[in-house]
Amino acid sequence: MAPRIRWFSWVVVLAVGALLTVELGQTRAQTLNEGWNVLEQKYNGARGLALGFLKGQPVDPNDKNHQEAIDLLAKTWTYGVYLRKLELQHDGMRKDFAEFERAVDTDILKPRNQQAVQTFAEIFRDKVRVHALEVIQYKDARPIHKLHNARVLAEIAKLGQEELADTLVTVLNDPQQTDGVRYYMFNGLATLLPRLQPARQAKSAAALVEFLEKRKGPDTKKATPEEVDGFIFFRREAIRALAKVRTPAIDDKVRPALVLARYAGNDTSIQPPPRIDERVEAAVGLARMQTSNNKQYQADYAAGQIAKCLGALAQSAEAERANQKDTRTHPWRILAAQLKDALEDLKKINEKNQWVVKLADRGAQVLGDVIKGNPINATEQTWWSSQQSDPPSKELFQGSADSVVKPGLPAEAVPEK
């Protein structure tokens, strides 16, 4: 099944759908009631100081005026979308976010003097975190305002902050938030997870596992193709975030590796069936799992699920190459390159497991052909989906009968209505 809408289009769909959502009040941010004129007047008095900090002027964290200037700057980029009703201004929201993104990506992440900006960045990212959350939870803010601030939180995740992970999980678990907001929580977690300490990483992983295990997609027999594709796009971001976790199991109930193995291996419990781009995201994360701290984890079984994903990718890519289609349902060369890089990590991590090493080497050759656009012979295509590529181990966690993947029909093979 070909993707019918691009990722940006689906974000727009989420935003428009969010506008129709009925809101229920949660918290009250007093300054949000004061209006834009009050905030603008306060900010204008501190504007020069705030922008100076953004450009590298030293910050004294003990100076209340410095703290206030940074706080007001953060409010203009979080409260501003609501107070100024930017959605009613031509290109207003896009321009405002582009300005914020430029400040983060250029002024803070690539400054001329990193040391001078460091103190400012630490204060600024926390102020943004607090105020963006206030808008997301504010009863009078429209869903489009909350979506904008969700993007702000995902962007500020680039600056790294342990507490931000807690905020993202809080919003993710809030039943009153839209899937558009949740999408950006996944996006932010994908950025933050590699930087988190074990306790917070475990908490974030648990939230992602719960979502991927419990959230049901639309009924493919009743939903429109666009609705199904939209959900898959949304779900893929959650998979991409979980794939940043390197711990196979947090405890007996939270097992990131098992969730990724089910997606990579196309388990029948997943509905709608995972599409090949979802499977590759899961396989990449599975390939990079660290095995040293979990004696029950069986890397060869994980590699076996990666093999099934690789086979599906190779078959689909070869079918389109052979048919010389003008358009591609997926960017096969990019997906193949991502998986090939992950196989190198799988091989290094499990260098003493000869079955895994041989599988990785064979897979790298096939993926190399996909990347180059070379034909893949029929025998090689079928080998990956046959029992010949099955791993020696029969379960992902030794002694755990519920850690078995039961493969179903690939999403690309499901006939359209």
C-alpha positions as MATLAB code, in Angstrom:
seq = 'MAPRIRWFSWVVVLAVGALLTVELGQTRAQTLNEGWNVLEQKYNGARGLALGFLKGQPVDPNDKNHQEAIDLLAKTWTYGVYLRKLELQHDGMRKDFAEFERAVDTDILKPRNQQAVQTFAEIFRDKVRVHALEVIQYKDARPIHKLHNARVLAEIAKLGQEELADTLVTVLNDPQQTDGVRYYMFNGLATLLPRLQPARQAKSAAALVEFLEKRKGPDTKKATPEEVDGFIFFRREAIRALAKVRTPAIDDKVRPALVLARYAGNDTSIQPPPRIDERVEAAVGLARMQTSNNKQYQADYAAGQIAKCLGALAQSAEAERANQKDTRTHPWRILAAQLKDALEDLKKINEKNQWVVKLADRGAQVLGDVIKGNPINATEQTWWSSQQSDPPSKELFQGSADSVVKPGLPAEAVPEK';
ca = [
       0.000    0.000    0.000;
       1.515    3.314   -1.040;
       1.617    6.174    1.457;
      -1.082    8.587    0.342;
       0.028   11.693    2.217;
       3.413   13.050    3.171;
       4.475   13.605    6.767;
       4.017   17.397    6.648;
       0.552   16.986    5.188;
      -0.413   14.764    8.086;
       0.771   17.329   10.627;
      -1.568   19.786    8.909;
      -4.365   17.204    9.095;
      -3.693   16.768   12.807;
      -3.760   20.510   13.326;
      -7.030   20.975   11.462;
      -8.559   18.012   13.261;
      -7.417   19.465   16.547;
      -9.419   22.613   15.888;
     -12.564   20.521   16.076;
     -11.653   19.003   19.435;
     -13.748   19.962   22.456;
     -11.503   21.318   25.176;
     -11.792   20.871   28.915;
      -9.981   23.245   31.250;
      -7.058   22.050   33.342;
      -4.824   24.754   34.753;
      -4.707   28.503   34.957;
      -1.728   30.628   33.989;
      -2.467   34.102   35.356;
      -0.367   35.985   32.819;
      -2.283   34.345   29.984;
      -5.344   36.281   31.156;
      -3.623   39.661   31.021;
      -3.514   39.929   27.241;
      -0.774   40.584   24.702;
      -0.523   44.344   25.334;
       0.515   43.793   28.951;
       3.084   41.142   28.042;
       4.428   43.209   25.131;
       4.836   46.264   27.341;
       6.798   44.260   29.904;
       8.915   42.613   27.220;
       9.727   45.891   25.462;
      11.295   47.109   28.701;
      13.601   44.088   28.781;
      13.934   43.404   25.055;
      17.455   44.770   24.625;
      18.729   42.798   27.604;
      17.024   39.567   26.487;
      18.279   39.735   22.902;
      21.728   40.605   24.163;
      21.785   37.387   26.163;
      20.658   35.493   23.088;
      23.663   36.888   21.203;
      26.198   36.025   23.897;
      26.056   38.790   26.508;
      26.952   37.272   29.928;
      24.064   36.311   32.214;
      24.133   36.586   35.986;
      21.753   33.852   37.204;
      21.437   35.640   40.560;
      20.280   38.903   38.982;
      16.468   39.127   39.092;
      16.439   41.504   36.128;
      18.351   38.978   34.046;
      16.003   36.191   35.070;
      12.951   38.350   34.287;
      14.246   39.334   30.847;
      14.797   35.700   29.870;
      11.404   34.751   31.279;
       9.672   37.425   29.191;
      11.520   36.303   26.064;
      10.331   32.737   26.663;
       6.744   33.953   27.136;
       6.717   35.806   23.817;
       7.427   32.494   22.048;
       4.997   30.417   24.090;
       2.156   32.673   25.248;
       2.437   34.759   22.079;
       0.660   32.348   19.753;
      -2.426   32.441   21.987;
      -2.372   36.089   23.052;
      -1.716   37.407   19.535;
      -4.027   34.882   17.822;
      -1.311   34.149   15.290;
      -3.456   31.567   13.511;
      -5.565   34.452   12.213;
      -2.556   36.288   10.774;
      -1.262   35.382    7.336;
       1.660   32.986    7.822;
       1.846   34.189   11.427;
       2.407   30.874   13.137;
       4.978   29.657   10.629;
       7.025   32.844   10.890;
       6.896   32.840   14.683;
       8.066   29.263   14.954;
      10.759   29.817   12.312;
      12.131   32.669   14.434;
      12.149   30.468   17.537;
      13.745   27.590   15.630;
      16.465   29.885   14.295;
      17.193   31.132   17.815;
      17.634   27.565   19.078;
      19.487   26.099   16.095;
      21.782   29.050   15.412;
      22.061   31.456   18.333;
      22.101   28.810   21.064;
      23.428   25.623   19.447;
      25.966   27.296   17.139;
      27.047   30.478   18.931;
      30.376   32.197   18.473;
      31.004   31.891   22.200;
      29.474   28.674   23.560;
      30.526   29.344   27.139;
      28.858   32.764   27.193;
      25.545   31.370   25.949;
      25.528   28.331   28.237;
      23.996   30.005   31.296;
      21.378   31.745   29.181;
      20.471   28.450   27.444;
      19.989   26.648   30.755;
      17.609   29.304   32.095;
      15.836   29.854   28.770;
      15.090   26.190   28.078;
      13.480   25.775   31.499;
      11.367   28.927   31.148;
      10.195   27.744   27.723;
       9.381   24.303   29.126;
       7.253   25.733   31.927;
       5.382   28.286   29.816;
       4.754   25.998   26.859;
       3.204   23.483   29.239;
       0.991   26.236   30.690;
      -0.452   26.962   27.256;
      -0.892   23.277   26.435;
      -2.861   22.827   29.659;
      -4.684   26.183   29.530;
      -8.458   25.879   29.272;
      -8.956   28.832   26.904;
      -6.154   28.033   24.494;
      -7.338   26.556   21.195;
      -5.950   23.193   20.029;
      -3.894   24.977   17.355;
      -2.164   27.011   20.105;
      -1.406   23.816   21.997;
      -0.051   22.183   18.861;
       2.259   25.139   18.293;
       3.614   24.879   21.822;
       4.060   21.137   21.427;
       6.350   21.948   18.481;
       8.181   24.414   20.730;
       8.775   21.689   23.335;
      10.074   19.308   20.666;
      12.442   21.993   19.407;
      13.731   22.923   22.875;
      14.549   19.238   23.443;
      17.627   19.861   21.282;
      19.075   21.777   24.213;
      18.738   18.765   26.491;
      17.176   18.833   29.943;
      16.251   16.002   32.243;
      13.091   17.712   33.532;
      11.788   18.189   29.997;
      11.392   14.425   29.658;
       8.952   14.478   32.577;
       6.999   17.280   30.917;
       6.800   15.412   27.611;
       5.560   12.257   29.335;
       2.994   14.265   31.313;
       1.546   15.721   28.112;
       1.747   12.380   26.323;
      -0.331   10.729   29.058;
      -2.896   13.543   29.213;
      -6.142   12.131   27.737;
      -7.334   15.628   26.845;
      -4.508   16.285   24.387;
      -4.777   15.628   20.660;
      -2.657   13.231   18.631;
      -1.083   16.246   16.962;
       0.308   17.325   20.322;
       1.369   13.767   21.125;
       3.242   13.512   17.843;
       5.575   16.272   18.977;
       5.968   14.662   22.390;
       7.300   11.593   20.563;
       9.531   13.833   18.507;
      10.952   15.505   21.598;
      11.503   12.194   23.378;
      13.368   10.833   20.358;
      15.778   13.753   20.736;
      16.093   13.542   24.528;
      16.211    9.801   25.236;
      19.896    9.203   24.423;
      20.846   11.965   26.892;
      18.711   10.876   29.835;
      19.922    9.243   33.011;
      18.680    5.654   33.520;
      15.741    6.497   35.812;
      14.214    9.086   33.501;
      14.967    7.040   30.424;
      13.115    4.118   31.997;
      10.103    6.329   32.757;
      10.048    7.661   29.205;
      10.462    4.184   27.735;
       7.556    2.921   29.842;
       5.277    5.639   28.432;
       6.250    4.771   24.866;
       5.830    1.035   25.427;
       2.396    1.590   26.935;
       1.306    3.664   23.968;
       2.561    1.207   21.360;
       1.078   -1.783   23.150;
      -2.308   -0.334   24.080;
      -3.166    2.309   21.501;
      -5.372    0.779   18.814;
      -5.394    2.070   15.280;
      -8.468    2.677   13.118;
     -10.471   -0.257   11.809;
      -9.038   -0.755    8.326;
     -12.408   -2.079    7.130;
     -14.188    1.140    8.095;
     -11.542    3.854    8.083;
     -10.505    5.771    4.983;
      -7.046    5.079    3.518;
      -6.003    8.565    4.589;
      -7.004    7.873    8.189;
      -4.994    4.653    8.228;
      -1.947    6.309    6.665;
      -2.233    9.181    9.121;
      -2.255    6.863   12.110;
       0.724    4.931   10.769;
       2.666    8.171   10.329;
       1.813    9.118   13.917;
       2.686    5.663   15.268;
       5.995    5.605   13.406;
       7.189    8.605   15.415;
       6.528    6.687   18.641;
       8.523    3.735   17.274;
      11.363    6.045   16.290;
      11.462    7.417   19.828;
      11.435    3.979   21.466;
      14.197    2.890   19.085;
      16.541    5.299   20.915;
      16.348    3.134   24.044;
      19.302    0.770   24.351;
      18.033   -1.313   27.280;
      16.203   -4.507   26.158;
      14.036   -4.646   29.303;
      13.324   -2.141   32.062;
      11.487   -4.791   34.091;
       9.240   -7.801   33.445;
       6.444   -5.624   32.073;
       8.323   -2.907   30.214;
      10.430   -4.520   27.492;
      11.364   -2.087   24.715;
      13.179   -4.771   22.736;
      10.063   -6.933   22.567;
       7.917   -4.087   21.275;
      10.505   -3.276   18.618;
      10.849   -6.957   17.697;
       7.095   -7.224   17.170;
       7.083   -4.244   14.846;
      10.204   -5.315   12.974;
       8.895   -8.874   12.633;
       5.322   -7.788   11.779;
       3.520   -9.432   14.685;
      -0.156  -10.243   14.119;
      -1.131   -8.328   17.265;
      -0.288   -5.018   15.576;
      -3.216   -3.411   13.791;
      -3.144   -1.923   11.282;
      -0.103   -3.998   10.246;
       3.187   -2.090   10.452;
       4.315   -0.575    7.175;
       7.869   -1.160    5.988;
       9.098    2.271    7.124;
       7.789    1.527   10.630;
       9.449   -1.877   10.546;
      12.779   -0.363    9.552;
      12.620    2.169   12.408;
      11.981   -0.719   14.817;
      14.701   -2.896   13.282;
      17.258   -0.083   13.556;
      16.537    0.299   17.274;
      16.585   -3.448   17.808;
      19.969   -3.748   16.093;
      21.497   -1.263   18.536;
      20.256   -2.853   21.747;
      23.000   -3.360   24.321;
      23.044   -6.970   25.442;
      25.656   -7.019   28.198;
      23.310   -6.189   31.089;
      20.552   -8.681   30.315;
      21.467  -12.354   30.414;
      17.986  -13.467   29.312;
      18.026  -11.344   26.153;
      18.791  -13.430   23.062;
      20.322  -11.265   20.347;
      20.012  -13.917   17.661;
      16.222  -13.913   18.010;
      16.233  -10.121   17.668;
      18.429  -10.449   14.590;
      15.928  -12.930   13.177;
      13.192  -10.285   13.322;
      15.512   -7.793   11.663;
      16.034  -10.390    8.940;
      12.291  -10.598    8.273;
      12.148   -6.821    7.959;
      15.153   -6.838    5.641;
      13.544   -9.487    3.444;
      10.315   -7.506    3.129;
      12.277   -4.394    2.203;
      14.346   -6.229   -0.410;
      11.321   -7.905   -2.009;
       9.310   -4.692   -2.246;
      12.237   -2.628   -3.511;
      13.095   -5.235   -6.138;
       9.489   -5.492   -7.306;
       9.363   -1.752   -7.956;
      12.814   -1.722   -9.582;
      11.870   -4.584  -11.904;
       8.593   -2.922  -12.863;
      10.443    0.336  -13.541;
       7.814    2.435  -11.812;
       8.148    6.186  -12.160;
       7.190    6.702   -8.526;
       8.252    4.845   -5.411;
       5.968    3.916   -2.529;
       8.949    4.305   -0.183;
      12.472    5.784   -0.390;
      14.033    2.324   -0.645;
      17.651    3.457   -0.883;
      17.339    5.640    2.209;
      15.638    2.890    4.212;
      18.254    0.388    3.054;
      21.078    2.728    4.061;
      19.587    3.242    7.533;
      19.222   -0.490    8.074;
      22.695   -1.233    6.668;
      24.281    1.182    9.160;
      22.343   -0.464   11.978;
      23.581   -3.903   10.902;
      27.140   -2.688   11.402;
      26.274   -1.820   14.997;
      24.482   -5.159   15.455;
      27.631   -6.928   14.302;
      29.928   -4.949   16.608;
      27.724   -5.382   19.670;
      27.382   -9.136   19.062;
      30.809   -9.876   17.585;
      31.092  -13.152   19.491;
      27.814  -14.506   18.121;
      28.747  -16.032   14.769;
      25.146  -16.541   13.663;
      24.413  -12.842   14.126;
      27.678  -11.804   12.461;
      26.998  -13.925    9.372;
      23.444  -12.665    9.144;
      24.645   -9.057    9.359;
      27.240   -9.608    6.635;
      24.744  -11.245    4.302;
      22.186   -8.556    4.980;
      24.713   -5.799    4.259;
      25.308   -7.259    0.794;
      21.590   -7.312   -0.029;
      21.028   -3.806    1.271;
      24.058   -2.638   -0.692;
      22.352   -3.869   -3.871;
      19.174   -1.986   -2.955;
      21.182    1.188   -2.396;
      22.938    0.829   -5.761;
      19.760   -0.126   -7.604;
      21.129   -3.555   -8.533;
      18.780   -6.504   -9.135;
      18.284   -8.983   -6.295;
      17.909  -12.581   -7.352;
      14.797  -14.518   -6.417;
      16.672  -17.001   -4.211;
      18.100  -14.218   -2.054;
      14.704  -12.556   -1.746;
      12.917  -15.684   -0.545;
      15.725  -16.752    1.807;
      15.041  -13.857    4.169;
      11.353  -14.623    4.510;
      11.820  -18.397    4.754;
      12.605  -20.615    7.733;
      16.230  -20.640    6.596;
      16.696  -17.228    8.171;
      15.025  -18.240   11.443;
      17.317  -17.815   14.469;
      18.514  -20.679   16.687;
      16.676  -19.208   19.695;
      12.906  -19.469   19.760;
      12.095  -16.495   21.989;
      13.491  -13.033   22.583;
      13.939  -13.478   26.333;
      15.078  -16.902   27.441;
      12.394  -18.677   29.441;
       9.705  -16.127   28.510;
       7.083  -17.782   26.327;
       5.304  -14.476   25.703;
       8.346  -12.966   24.000;
       7.683  -14.686   20.678;
       6.821  -12.826   17.474;
       3.957  -14.229   15.427;
       4.351  -12.781   11.915;
       1.311  -11.712    9.966;
       0.579  -10.368    6.501;
       2.714   -7.287    5.693;
       0.907   -3.966    5.414;
       2.089   -3.637    1.792;
       0.437   -6.964    0.978;
      -2.946   -6.097    2.462;
      -5.360   -5.547   -0.442;
      -6.917   -2.105   -0.679;
     -10.659   -1.716   -0.210;
];
